[in-house]
């Protein structure tokens, strides 16, 4: 439910930015220092990092023929990578 809400809000923000004719520089100018923006997108990243590994584990088992243990380790590693990269991106957009 959290991920679905985050996706809807994100799509709304993107449509608002594109319809408003905002450039990348203008968007970054609005997001820098906005801890509300950071909190929302950090929540979005965490929701993705929790959701995606479930699907990756299923794909690894069903399509690639990996065993249960290998699929879980692969999906957890991918989830951790997604979490780290996503939070770094949020930090870069807000703080830098």
C-alpha positions in Angstrom: 0.0 0.0 0.0 2.8 2.4 0.8 4.6 1.7 -2.5 1.4 2.2 -4.4 0.7 5.6 -2.7 4.3 6.6 -3.4 4.0 5.7 -7.0 0.8 7.8 -7.4 2.3 10.8 -5.7 5.5 10.5 -7.7 3.5 10.4 -11.0 1.5 13.4 -9.9 4.7 15.4 -9.1 6.2 14.4 -12.5 3.1 15.5 -14.4 3.0 18.8 -12.4 6.7 19.4 -13.2 6.4 18.5 -16.9 3.2 20.4 -17.4 4.6 23.4 -15.6 7.6 23.5 -18.0 10.1 23.1 -15.2 13.7 22.5 -16.3 16.0 20.0 -14.4 17.8 23.0 -12.8 14.5 24.5 -11.6 13.5 21.1 -10.2 16.8 20.7 -8.4 16.5 24.3 -7.1 13.2 23.4 -5.5 14.3 20.1 -4.0 17.6 21.2 -2.5 17.3 21.5 1.3 13.7 20.2 1.3 13.6 17.6 4.0 10.0 16.8 3.3 11.0 15.8 -0.2 13.9 13.8 1.2 11.6 12.0 3.7 9.0 11.1 1.1 11.5 9.8 -1.4 13.5 7.9 1.3 10.2 6.2 2.2 9.7 5.5 -1.5 13.2 4.0 -1.8 12.7 1.8 1.3 9.3 0.6 0.0 10.9 -0.4 -3.3 13.9 -2.1 -1.6 11.4 -4.2 0.4 9.1 -5.0 -2.5 11.5 -5.7 -5.4 13.5 -8.6 -3.7 10.3 -10.7 -3.4 9.9 -10.6 -7.2 13.6 -11.1 -7.9 13.6 -14.2 -5.7 10.7 -15.6 -7.6 12.2 -14.9 -11.0 15.5 -16.4 -9.9 13.8 -19.6 -8.8 11.3 -19.9 -11.6 13.2 -18.6 -14.7 16.9 -19.2 -13.8 16.4 -22.4 -11.8 18.3 -21.2 -8.7 17.7 -23.0 -5.5 15.7 -21.4 -2.6 18.8 -20.3 -0.7 20.7 -18.9 -3.7 17.6 -17.0 -4.9 17.0 -15.4 -1.4 20.7 -14.3 -1.1 20.6 -12.9 -4.7 17.4 -11.0 -4.0 18.6 -9.7 -0.7 21.8 -8.4 -2.2 19.8 -6.7 -5.0 17.5 -5.2 -2.4 20.4 -3.8 -0.4 22.0 -2.4 -3.6 18.7 -0.8 -4.5 18.4 0.7 -1.0 22.0 2.1 -1.0 21.8 3.6 -4.5 18.3 5.0 -3.9 19.2 6.7 -0.7 22.4 8.1 -2.2 20.3 9.6 -5.0 17.9 11.1 -2.5 20.8 12.6 -0.6 22.4 14.0 -3.8 19.2 15.7 -4.9 18.4 17.2 -1.5 21.7 18.0 0.1 24.2 18.6 -2.7 
